[in-house]
Amino acid sequence: MRARMAILLCGKVVRLREIILRDKPKDMLKASPKGTVPVLVLPNGEVIDESLSVMAWAIGDGFANLASPSNDERALVERNDGPFKHDLDRYKYPNRYQDVDALSHRAAGADFISLLNDRIKKTGGLSSSESIFGDIAIFPFIRQFRIADPTWFDANTWPDVHAWLERHINSDLFVRAMKKYPLWNDTGEEFIFGADEN
């Protein structure tokens, strides 16, 4: 989602092939054998298969709404993509791992969200005033953390995170990024995604 949002914000245009991970197309696995999304194949054949790298590609030399992140934002995103993602996976999908206590991973994730709440309370967001990079890079993961147990999440005293998350989930940008397309494996059809999609 963050890769798609960056593409939209930065005015890029790509050809999109919608897939589901339980039915990975052969062309995708040929381009990126690790079998995760996103996979961006550039005209020169270069493959970008990390969402943060797709965001960096979309930004290029910079864009008014998605400037390159500050060092502070980078550190926050690294913590999100490292320890928090580790805890999120084990909280949301404990059956995929051996000897995992989902609630201890939930507690560790909650510590990170409390940190985010304090930051949002001070600044209104996770990014600098010139950018929304940190917000776009992190909020999809907080959304996933909430999805694991919405009742528990909503009962926690993170008023600033709750408002921030709701704002992003209801944004036109996220709605556009979440649009579903017919599956490539079913139809063989690509779609124009980005600035020229409408």
N, CA, C and O of each residue as an XYZ file, in Angstrom:
792
protein
N       0.816     -1.198      0.000
C       0.000      0.000      0.000
C       0.862      1.265      0.000
O       0.539      2.237     -0.683
N       1.961      1.253      0.768
C       2.780      2.465      0.809
C       3.470      2.702     -0.522
O       3.687      3.851     -0.906
N       3.817      1.642     -1.230
C       4.404      1.819     -2.558
C       3.375      2.422     -3.518
O       3.690      3.331     -4.286
N       2.151      1.909     -3.467
C       1.105      2.458     -4.340
C       0.808      3.918     -4.001
O       0.622      4.740     -4.899
N       0.764      4.239     -2.717
C       0.482      5.625     -2.327
C       1.584      6.564     -2.784
O       1.306      7.686     -3.207
N       2.844      6.116     -2.704
C       3.954      6.950     -3.164
C       3.877      7.179     -4.671
O       4.132      8.284     -5.149
N       3.529      6.142     -5.408
C       3.379      6.278     -6.868
C       2.307      7.310     -7.193
O       2.500      8.157     -8.064
N       1.182      7.238     -6.495
C       0.102      8.199     -6.726
C       0.523      9.617     -6.360
O       0.292     10.552     -7.126
N       1.139      9.779     -5.190
C       1.518     11.111     -4.724
C       2.554     11.770     -5.615
O       2.540     12.987     -5.797
N       3.441     10.980     -6.162
C       4.559     11.530     -6.933
C       4.270     11.625     -8.424
O       5.147     11.980     -9.211
N       3.040     11.308     -8.808
C       2.668     11.488    -10.210
C       3.275     10.480    -11.162
O       3.339     10.731    -12.365
N       3.720      9.349    -10.649
C       4.263      8.296    -11.506
C       3.118      7.501    -12.131
O       1.989      7.522    -11.642
N       3.430      6.808    -13.210
C       2.459      5.938    -13.871
C       3.117      4.586    -14.101
O       4.222      4.516    -14.639
N       2.448      3.514    -13.698
C       2.964      2.162    -13.909
C       1.853      1.288    -14.479
O       0.672      1.630    -14.423
N       2.265      0.156    -15.026
C       1.294     -0.864    -15.426
C       1.167     -1.826    -14.250
O       2.164     -2.357    -13.761
N      -0.054     -2.043    -13.807
C      -0.300     -2.829    -12.605
C      -0.875     -4.193    -12.964
O      -1.802     -4.311    -13.766
N      -0.298     -5.213    -12.347
C      -0.840     -6.570    -12.437
C      -1.269     -6.973    -11.032
O      -0.434     -7.140    -10.142
N      -2.556     -7.127    -10.842
C      -3.100     -7.505     -9.526
C      -2.903     -8.995     -9.309
O      -3.220     -9.808    -10.178
N      -2.375     -9.346     -8.142
C      -2.160    -10.760     -7.830
C      -2.633    -11.056     -6.414
O      -2.882    -10.146     -5.622
N      -2.751    -12.338     -6.112
C      -2.884    -12.780     -4.726
C      -1.688    -13.689     -4.453
O      -1.272    -14.467     -5.312
N      -1.147    -13.578     -3.252
C       0.121    -14.245     -2.957
C       0.019    -15.767     -2.941
O       1.031    -16.447     -3.103
N      -1.172    -16.311     -2.751
C      -1.286    -17.770     -2.774
C      -1.303    -18.318     -4.204
O      -1.297    -19.533     -4.402
N      -1.325    -17.424     -5.201
C      -1.327    -17.832     -6.611
C      -0.397    -16.889     -7.377
O      -0.846    -16.059     -8.167
N       0.905    -17.032     -7.127
C       1.892    -16.096     -7.676
C       2.161    -16.399     -9.152
O       2.440    -17.543     -9.512
N       2.077    -15.380     -9.999
C       2.363    -15.601    -11.426
C       3.829    -15.976    -11.662
O       4.716    -15.529    -10.934
N       4.071    -16.791    -12.672
C       5.440    -17.214    -13.003
C       6.311    -16.003    -13.354
O       7.483    -15.957    -12.979
N       5.749    -15.025    -14.069
C       6.531    -13.843    -14.449
C       7.004    -13.073    -13.223
O       8.111    -12.535    -13.206
N       6.167    -13.027    -12.208
C       6.553    -12.338    -10.974
C       7.718    -13.054    -10.306
O       8.685    -12.415     -9.892
N       7.631    -14.377    -10.199
C       8.684    -15.145     -9.542
C       9.972    -15.139    -10.359
O      11.064    -15.249     -9.802
N       9.847    -15.014    -11.656
C      11.039    -14.901    -12.501
C      11.741    -13.576    -12.240
O      12.968    -13.515    -12.172
N      10.950    -12.515    -12.095
C      11.526    -11.183    -11.832
C      12.074    -11.095    -10.423
O      13.131    -10.505    -10.203
N      11.356    -11.684     -9.453
C      11.751    -11.607     -8.040
C      11.464    -12.950     -7.376
O      10.353    -13.176     -6.897
N      12.445    -13.839     -7.343
C      12.223    -15.189     -6.794
C      11.797    -15.225     -5.336
O      11.271    -16.241     -4.882
N      12.009    -14.142     -4.583
C      11.614    -14.187     -3.171
C      10.100    -14.216     -3.006
O       9.609    -14.604     -1.946
N       9.343    -13.812     -4.036
C       7.897    -14.016     -4.041
C       7.092    -13.115     -3.129
O       6.018    -13.502     -2.667
N       7.595    -11.915     -2.860
C       6.837    -10.952     -2.070
C       6.451     -9.767     -2.940
O       7.013     -9.565     -4.017
N       5.495     -8.993     -2.470
C       5.090     -7.789     -3.188
C       5.520     -6.564     -2.380
O       5.650     -6.637     -1.158
N       5.741     -5.439     -3.065
C       5.580     -5.204     -4.496
C       6.794     -5.660     -5.296
O       7.882     -5.868     -4.759
N       6.566     -5.808     -6.604
C       7.652     -6.029     -7.552
C       7.464     -5.010     -8.667
O       6.447     -5.014     -9.360
N       8.452     -4.139     -8.831
C       8.420     -3.126     -9.882
C       9.535     -3.436    -10.868
O      10.708     -3.471    -10.496
N       9.169     -3.659    -12.122
C      10.156     -3.913    -13.174
C      10.241     -2.659    -14.030
O       9.264     -2.264    -14.667
N      11.420     -2.033    -14.041
C      11.627     -0.800    -14.792
C      11.898     -1.117    -16.254
O      12.262     -2.246    -16.584
N      11.725     -0.125    -17.145
C      11.948     -0.368    -18.587
C      13.341     -0.908    -18.912
O      13.508     -1.628    -19.896
N      14.337     -0.569    -18.100
C      15.698     -1.067    -18.352
C      15.924     -2.468    -17.808
O      17.029     -2.999    -17.913
N      14.879     -3.084    -17.220
C      14.979     -4.429    -16.681
C      15.320     -4.487    -15.207
O      15.260     -5.558    -14.603
N      15.679     -3.351    -14.612
C      15.968     -3.336    -13.176
C      14.712     -3.715    -12.395
O      13.606     -3.296    -12.737
N      14.895     -4.509    -11.346
C      13.784     -4.957    -10.515
C      13.905     -4.321     -9.140
O      14.957     -4.393     -8.503
N      12.827     -3.700     -8.686
C      12.752     -3.147     -7.337
C      11.678     -3.939     -6.609
O      10.510     -3.915     -6.998
N      12.079     -4.649     -5.539
C      11.104     -5.520     -4.869
C      11.045     -5.295     -3.362
O      10.801     -6.224     -2.591
N      11.270     -4.059     -2.958
C      11.052     -3.633     -1.572
C      10.195     -2.381     -1.610
O      10.444     -1.483     -2.414
N       9.191     -2.309     -0.752
C       8.263     -1.178     -0.816
C       8.942      0.162     -0.537
O       8.602      1.164     -1.166
N       9.893      0.195      0.394
C      10.605      1.455      0.650
C      11.427      1.874     -0.553
O      11.564      3.065     -0.833
N      11.971      0.904     -1.260
C      12.741      1.220     -2.467
C      11.835      1.736     -3.576
O      12.233      2.608     -4.349
N      10.617      1.204     -3.660
C       9.651      1.748     -4.629
C       9.300      3.185     -4.257
O       9.173      4.041     -5.132
N       9.141      3.454     -2.952
C       8.880      4.830     -2.516
C      10.021      5.751     -2.930
O       9.784      6.851     -3.427
N      11.261      5.303     -2.726
C      12.426      6.113     -3.104
C      12.458      6.344     -4.613
O      12.772      7.445     -5.065
N      12.134      5.310     -5.395
C      12.077      5.462     -6.850
C      11.018      6.494     -7.230
O      11.251      7.343     -8.089
N       9.867      6.418     -6.594
C       8.779      7.353     -6.914
C       9.171      8.786     -6.586
O       8.852      9.707     -7.337
N       9.859      8.975     -5.473
C      10.265     10.320     -5.071
C      11.279     10.893     -6.043
O      11.200     12.068     -6.401
N      12.230     10.078     -6.473
C      13.252     10.557     -7.392
C      14.027     11.710     -6.793
O      14.656     11.558     -5.745
N      13.991     12.860     -7.444
C      14.702     14.048     -6.973
C      13.890     14.859     -5.978
O      14.293     15.955     -5.587
N      12.746     14.323     -5.568
C      11.939     15.019     -4.578
C      10.603     15.444     -5.152
O      10.468     15.661     -6.356
N       9.634     15.559     -4.291
C       8.285     15.945     -4.685
C       7.667     16.694     -3.524
O       7.919     16.362     -2.366
N       6.864     17.698     -3.818
C       6.379     18.599     -2.770
C       5.708     17.874     -1.615
O       5.916     18.241     -0.459
N       4.908     16.853     -1.901
C       4.149     16.182     -0.847
C       4.855     14.972     -0.244
O       4.389     14.417      0.751
N       5.960     14.564     -0.830
C       6.624     13.353     -0.368
C       8.131     13.532     -0.487
O       8.809     12.746     -1.149
N       8.646     14.563      0.155
C      10.074     14.833      0.113
C      10.848     13.692      0.744
O      10.310     12.929      1.546
N      12.113     13.584      0.375
C      12.962     12.571      0.992
C      12.927     12.731      2.508
O      12.919     13.854      3.014
N      12.906     11.625      3.228
C      12.721     11.700      4.680
C      13.938     12.271      5.404
O      15.072     12.148      4.942
N      13.676     12.894      6.542
C      14.740     13.352      7.423
C      15.376     12.144      8.102
O      14.831     11.041      8.058
N      16.526     12.355      8.729
C      17.183     11.259      9.456
C      16.285     10.723     10.567
O      16.262      9.522     10.838
N      15.543     11.634     11.208
C      14.628     11.248     12.271
C      13.514     10.345     11.730
O      13.161      9.337     12.342
N      12.970     10.727     10.573
C      11.936      9.892      9.949
C      12.495      8.530      9.549
O      11.845      7.503      9.744
N      13.697      8.526      8.991
C      14.328      7.265      8.582
C      14.465      6.317      9.778
O      14.198      5.120      9.673
N      14.885      6.877     10.915
C      15.056      6.048     12.113
C      13.719      5.466     12.565
O      13.651      4.310     12.984
N      12.665      6.261     12.481
C      11.342      5.795     12.876
C      10.854      4.692     11.936
O      10.297      3.689     12.383
N      11.066      4.883     10.638
C      10.664      3.870      9.650
C      11.475      2.595      9.843
O      10.932      1.497      9.717
N      12.764      2.719     10.146
C      13.593      1.533     10.391
C      13.082      0.750     11.606
O      13.072     -0.481     11.600
N      12.660      1.473     12.642
C      12.113      0.788     13.819
C      10.790      0.101     13.460
O      10.512     -1.003     13.929
N       9.982      0.758     12.629
C       8.729      0.164     12.171
C       8.992     -1.103     11.359
O       8.379     -2.143     11.597
N       9.915     -1.001     10.396
C      10.165     -2.113      9.486
C      10.963     -3.239     10.131
O      10.986     -4.359      9.622
N      11.618     -2.942     11.253
C      12.407     -3.946     11.954
C      11.658     -4.535     13.135
O      10.862     -5.459     12.965
N      11.903     -4.010     14.336
C      11.285     -4.614     15.536
C       9.757     -4.633     15.519
O       9.151     -5.628     15.916
N       9.121     -3.535     15.060
C       7.654     -3.532     15.089
C       7.076     -4.550     14.119
O       6.137     -5.266     14.467
N       7.617     -4.629     12.915
C       7.127     -5.606     11.927
C       7.334     -7.033     12.449
O       6.484     -7.900     12.245
N       8.450     -7.268     13.112
C       8.714     -8.575     13.732
C       7.598     -8.920     14.720
O       7.060    -10.027     14.701
N       7.259     -7.964     15.581
C       6.198     -8.205     16.569
C       4.830     -8.311     15.911
O       4.019     -9.152     16.299
N       4.569     -7.473     14.927
C       3.285     -7.512     14.216
C       3.044     -8.883     13.605
O       1.964     -9.449     13.769
N       4.030     -9.424     12.906
C       3.867    -10.724     12.253
C       3.548    -11.821     13.258
O       2.708    -12.682     12.998
N       4.212    -11.791     14.395
C       4.033    -12.840     15.401
C       2.774    -12.643     16.231
O       2.237    -13.598     16.792
N       2.310    -11.418     16.307
C       1.027    -11.146     16.971
C      -0.136    -11.534     16.060
O      -1.090    -12.176     16.500
N      -0.050    -11.144     14.803
C      -1.167    -11.370     13.882
C      -1.204    -12.814     13.364
O      -2.282    -13.361     13.132
N      -0.040    -13.423     13.185
C       0.023    -14.771     12.616
C       0.847    -15.702     13.511
O       1.852    -16.242     13.049
N       0.460    -15.907     14.764
C       1.291    -16.718     15.674
C       1.467    -18.164     15.220
O       2.461    -18.802     15.563
N       0.516    -18.682     14.454
C       0.602    -20.081     14.018
C       1.691    -20.319     12.974
O       2.051    -21.461     12.689
N       2.208    -19.235     12.411
C       3.269    -19.376     11.406
C       4.654    -19.544     12.035
O       5.631    -19.809     11.335
N       4.730    -19.390     13.340
C       6.030    -19.401     14.019
C       5.998    -20.411     15.161
O       4.935    -20.743     15.685
N       7.170    -20.888     15.534
C       7.267    -21.846     16.641
C       7.466    -21.106     17.959
O       8.176    -20.103     18.028
N       6.830    -21.619     18.987
C       7.020    -21.107     20.348
C       6.838    -19.592     20.436
O       7.700    -18.884     20.955
N       5.716    -19.107     19.925
C       5.433    -17.671     19.923
C       4.311    -17.365     20.908
O       3.278    -18.035     20.924
N       4.532    -16.356     21.718
C       3.494    -15.842     22.614
C       2.945    -14.565     21.976
O       3.560    -13.503     22.070
N       1.798    -14.675     21.333
C       1.233    -13.551     20.589
C       1.027    -12.327     21.474
O       1.235    -11.200     21.026
N       0.626    -12.533     22.706
C       0.333    -11.391     23.580
C       1.587    -10.626     23.973
O       1.535     -9.413     24.171
N       2.712    -11.321     24.088
C       3.950    -10.600     24.398
C       4.380     -9.757     23.198
O       4.918     -8.662     23.365
N       4.146    -10.260     22.006
C       4.456     -9.471     20.803
C       3.470     -8.307     20.656
O       3.840     -7.231     20.187
N       2.228     -8.527     21.054
C       1.267     -7.427     21.051
C       1.721     -6.329     22.014
O       1.639     -5.145     21.687
N       2.193     -6.710     23.180
C       2.656     -5.729     24.171
C       3.853     -4.949     23.652
O       3.942     -3.737     23.852
N       4.775     -5.637     22.988
C       5.939     -4.946     22.426
C       5.510     -3.986     21.322
O       6.026     -2.872     21.227
N       4.569     -4.415     20.494
C       4.044     -3.525     19.461
C       3.331     -2.328     20.045
O       3.410     -1.226     19.502
N       2.636     -2.536     21.146
C       1.920     -1.443     21.810
C       2.886     -0.366     22.314
O       2.546      0.817     22.327
N       4.081     -0.772     22.725
C       5.078      0.207     23.160
C       5.448      1.147     22.014
O       5.590      2.353     22.214
N       5.603      0.584     20.809
C       5.922      1.403     19.637
C       4.767      2.348     19.319
O       4.989      3.514     18.990
N       3.540      1.851     19.416
C       2.385      2.697     19.123
C       2.264      3.816     20.151
O       1.858      4.924     19.801
N       2.598      3.558     21.387
C       2.605      4.626     22.395
C       3.617      5.705     22.036
O       3.353      6.896     22.203
N       4.771      5.282     21.542
C       5.774      6.243     21.074
C       5.214      7.093     19.931
O       5.392      8.311     19.909
N       4.536      6.440     18.982
C       3.926      7.168     17.866
C       2.874      8.146     18.373
O       2.779      9.272     17.884
N       2.088      7.718     19.347
C       1.040      8.592     19.884
C       1.648      9.871     20.465
O       1.124     10.965     20.256
N       2.756      9.724     21.194
C       3.422     10.898     21.762
C       3.929     11.826     20.665
O       3.829     13.048     20.782
N       4.465     11.251     19.612
C       4.988     12.062     18.503
C       3.858     12.786     17.774
O       3.965     13.974     17.469
N       2.779     12.062     17.499
C       1.644     12.667     16.799
C       1.021     13.770     17.651
O       0.599     14.798     17.121
N       0.963     13.566     18.949
C       0.412     14.576     19.853
C       1.170     15.894     19.736
O       0.577     16.968     19.832
N       2.483     15.807     19.528
C       3.317     17.013     19.464
C       3.269     17.691     18.099
O       3.273     18.918     18.008
N       3.224     16.877     17.026
C       3.405     17.435     15.683
C       2.217     17.254     14.747
O       2.165     17.873     13.684
N       1.255     16.404     15.134
C       0.115     16.136     14.259
C       0.350     14.995     13.286
O      -0.576     14.551     12.607
N       1.582     14.519     13.217
C       1.910     13.426     12.309
C       3.267     12.858     12.642
O       3.853     13.198     13.671
N       3.773     11.994     11.779
C       5.067     11.350     12.011
C       6.177     11.973     11.191
O       7.348     11.642     11.379
N       5.828     12.866     10.287
C       6.792     13.416      9.350
C       7.081     14.870      9.658
O       6.441     15.493     10.504
N       8.063     15.387      8.948
C       8.356     16.815      9.038
C       7.248     17.595      8.351
O       6.408     17.011      7.667
N       7.241     18.881      8.525
C       6.174     19.707      7.939
C       6.231     19.709      6.414
O       5.224     19.987      5.762
N       7.397     19.401      5.834
C       7.543     19.429      4.373
C       7.176     18.099      3.710
O       7.128     18.020      2.483
N       6.921     17.070      4.491
C       6.808     15.729      3.938
C       5.753     14.917      4.681
O       5.407     15.227      5.821
N       5.253     13.889      4.034
C       4.415     12.911      4.731
C       5.002     11.511      4.560
O       4.287     10.513      4.653
N       6.310     11.448      4.309
C       6.968     10.172      4.054
C       6.766      9.198      5.209
O       6.347      8.060      4.996
N       7.065      9.642      6.435
C       6.955      8.752      7.591
C       5.541      8.250      7.800
O       5.331      7.080      8.121
N       4.578      9.127      7.618
C       3.173      8.733      7.783
C       2.791      7.655      6.777
O       2.190      6.643      7.137
N       3.144      7.880      5.508
C       2.797      6.934      4.451
C       3.529      5.613      4.646
O       2.968      4.548      4.388
N       4.782      5.674      5.100
C       5.579      4.460      5.254
C       5.114      3.607      6.422
O       5.269      2.386      6.390
N       4.544      4.227      7.457
C       4.238      3.499      8.691
C       2.769      3.156      8.871
O       2.454      2.092      9.405
N       1.857      4.029      8.437
C       0.465      3.813      8.823
C      -0.141      2.490      8.315
O      -0.992      1.935      9.009
N       0.249      1.953      7.141
C      -0.336      0.654      6.755
C      -0.039     -0.462      7.754
O      -0.842     -1.381      7.913
N       1.109     -0.386      8.426
C       1.463     -1.410      9.409
C       0.655     -1.241     10.696
O       0.292     -2.226     11.338
N       0.379     -0.004     11.067
C      -0.455      0.239     12.246
C      -1.881     -0.217     11.952
O      -2.559     -0.749     12.831
N      -2.328     -0.012     10.737
C      -3.647     -0.504     10.322
C      -3.713     -2.020     10.463
O      -4.711     -2.553     10.947
N      -2.653     -2.723     10.042
C      -2.620     -4.177     10.166
C      -2.620     -4.615     11.630
O      -3.264     -5.600     11.992
N      -1.900     -3.880     12.458
C      -1.865     -4.188     13.885
C      -3.267     -4.056     14.478
O      -3.676     -4.880     15.296
N      -3.997     -3.033     14.071
C      -5.364     -2.848     14.556
C      -6.278     -3.970     14.080
O      -7.113     -4.454     14.845
N      -6.131     -4.389     12.827
C      -6.995     -5.412     12.249
C      -6.934     -6.719     13.046
O      -7.916     -7.458     13.098
N      -5.790     -7.002     13.662
C      -5.638     -8.245     14.419
C      -6.636     -8.346     15.567
O      -7.087     -9.443     15.899
N      -6.989     -7.205     16.181
C      -7.983     -7.186     17.261
C      -8.489     -5.757     17.417
O      -8.022     -5.028     18.293
N      -9.440     -5.347     16.577
C      -9.912     -3.961     16.607
C     -10.479     -3.531     17.956
O     -10.281     -2.391     18.374
N     -11.176     -4.426     18.637
C     -11.771     -4.062     19.925
C     -10.697     -3.704     20.934
O     -10.799     -2.695     21.632
N      -9.663     -4.539     21.009
C      -8.556     -4.265     21.927
C      -7.834     -2.971     21.543
O      -7.546     -2.128     22.393
N      -7.549     -2.834     20.251
C      -6.824     -1.647     19.773
C      -7.601     -0.372     20.096
O      -7.036      0.591     20.615
N      -8.888     -0.370     19.788
C      -9.703      0.833     19.965
C      -9.910      1.180     21.435
O     -10.198      2.331     21.764
N      -9.765      0.198     22.319
C      -9.940      0.451     23.750
C      -8.700      1.069     24.388
O      -8.763      1.563     25.514
N      -7.582      1.047     23.682
C      -6.352      1.612     24.223
C      -6.367      3.133     24.158
O      -6.988      3.730     23.278
N      -5.674      3.740     25.101
C      -5.672      5.204     25.194
C      -4.571      5.787     24.310
O      -3.548      6.278     24.788
N      -4.822      5.712     23.006
C      -3.952      6.317     21.999
C      -4.795      7.267     21.155
O      -4.926      7.052     19.950
N      -5.366      8.304     21.746
C      -6.308      9.132     20.993
C      -5.701      9.754     19.744
O      -6.383      9.909     18.731
N      -4.440     10.106     19.809
C      -3.820     10.754     18.646
C      -3.539      9.748     17.541
O      -3.684     10.069     16.361
N      -3.141      8.537     17.908
C      -2.962      7.483     16.904
C      -4.299      7.105     16.286
O      -4.389      6.905     15.075
N      -5.346      7.004     17.113
C      -6.674      6.655     16.578
C      -7.124      7.684     15.533
O      -7.581      7.312     14.452
N      -6.997      8.957     15.849
C      -7.426     10.010     14.924
C      -6.556     10.032     13.673
O      -7.060     10.195     12.562
N      -5.256      9.869     13.858
C      -4.300      9.857     12.738
C      -4.585      8.689     11.803
O      -4.603      8.855     10.583
N      -4.808      7.509     12.376
C      -5.077      6.326     11.568
C      -6.388      6.482     10.808
O      -6.468      6.167      9.621
N      -7.407      6.965     11.493
C      -8.706      7.169     10.839
C      -8.592      8.154      9.685
O      -9.189      7.959      8.627
N      -7.824      9.203      9.898
C      -7.632     10.216      8.848
C      -6.986      9.603      7.604
O      -7.404      9.883      6.480
N      -5.978      8.778      7.808
C      -5.297      8.163      6.660
C      -6.157      7.107      5.985
O      -6.191      7.028      4.757
N      -6.848      6.300      6.768
C      -7.693      5.253      6.189
C      -8.807      5.854      5.334
O      -9.193      5.274      4.319
N      -9.319      7.003      5.737
C     -10.421      7.641      5.010
C      -9.960      8.628      3.939
O     -10.785      9.284      3.303
N      -8.649      8.734      3.739
C      -8.145      9.690      2.754
C      -8.412      9.196      1.331
O      -8.470      7.992      1.080
N      -8.573     10.139      0.413
C      -8.741      9.779     -0.993
C      -7.536      8.987     -1.495
O      -7.677      8.072     -2.307
N      -6.356      9.346     -1.008
C      -5.135      8.661     -1.433
C      -5.204      7.177     -1.102
O      -4.903      6.342     -1.955
N      -5.592      6.839      0.115
C      -5.651      5.433      0.519
C      -6.757      4.694     -0.225
O      -6.576      3.544     -0.627
N      -7.886      5.340     -0.407
C      -8.989      4.721     -1.151
C      -8.536      4.383     -2.571
O      -8.835      3.301     -3.077
N      -7.814      5.306     -3.215
C      -7.306      5.033     -4.567
C      -6.288      3.897     -4.555
O      -6.295      3.041     -5.440
N      -5.414      3.892     -3.549
C      -4.385      2.853     -3.472
C      -4.993      1.475     -3.219
O      -4.439      0.467     -3.658
N      -6.113      1.421     -2.523
C      -6.748      0.155     -2.163
C      -7.682     -0.383     -3.242
O      -8.243     -1.467     -3.083
N      -7.854      0.337     -4.309
C      -8.762     -0.113     -5.371
C      -8.376     -1.511     -5.841
O      -7.201     -1.792     -6.076
N      -9.356     -2.373     -5.976
C      -9.132     -3.747     -6.421
C      -9.282     -3.832     -7.938
O     -10.130     -3.168     -8.535
N      -8.452     -4.652     -8.535
C      -8.482     -4.874     -9.977
C      -8.660     -6.371    -10.233
O      -8.325     -7.188     -9.375
N      -9.185     -6.739    -11.405
C      -9.247     -8.164    -11.739
C      -7.851     -8.791    -11.693
O      -6.859     -8.144    -12.028
N      -7.788    -10.054    -11.275
C      -6.498    -10.712    -11.096
C      -5.817    -11.020    -12.424
O      -6.445    -11.493    -13.371
N      -4.518    -10.739    -12.470
C      -3.715    -10.999    -13.663
C      -3.786    -12.476    -14.068
O      -3.892    -12.788    -15.254
N      -3.727    -13.372    -13.103
C      -3.758    -14.802    -13.428
C      -5.088    -15.232    -14.043
O      -5.141    -16.217    -14.779
N      -6.157    -14.501    -13.745
C      -7.470    -14.833    -14.293
C      -7.694    -14.232    -15.677
O      -8.297    -14.857    -16.549
N      -7.197    -13.005    -15.865
C      -7.551    -12.257    -17.084
C      -6.371    -11.951    -18.001
O      -6.564    -11.714    -19.194
N      -5.143    -11.952    -17.457
C      -3.983    -11.524    -18.248
C      -3.996    -10.039    -18.533
O      -3.256     -9.558    -19.392
N      -4.833     -9.311    -17.816
C      -5.025     -7.882    -18.097
C      -4.221     -7.008    -17.139
O      -4.241     -7.216    -15.926
N      -3.509     -6.021    -17.705
C      -2.803     -5.006    -16.933
C      -3.651     -3.750    -16.870
O      -4.536     -3.537    -17.699
N      -3.367     -2.918    -15.869
C      -4.107     -1.675    -15.703
C      -3.131     -0.520    -15.507
O      -2.085     -0.672    -14.877
N      -3.488      0.619    -16.050
C      -2.697      1.825    -15.817
C      -2.979      2.291    -14.403
O      -4.133      2.487    -14.022
N      -1.914      2.468    -13.622
C      -2.040      2.899    -12.244
C      -1.144      4.117    -12.037
O       0.042      4.102    -12.364
N      -1.741      5.164    -11.488
C      -0.958      6.371    -11.219
C      -1.668      7.607    -11.704
O      -2.897      7.658    -11.756
N      -0.889      8.593    -12.054
C      -1.418      9.918    -12.373
C      -2.412      9.904    -13.519
O      -3.342     10.711    -13.534
N      -2.239      9.006    -14.479
C      -3.066      9.008    -15.686
C      -4.171      7.961    -15.660
O      -4.751      7.647    -16.700
N      -4.473      7.410    -14.463
C      -5.431      6.300    -14.423
C      -6.860      6.754    -14.717
O      -7.675      5.962    -15.190
N      -7.172      8.030    -14.441
C      -8.555      8.486    -14.628
C      -8.725      9.178    -15.968
O      -9.824      9.627    -16.296
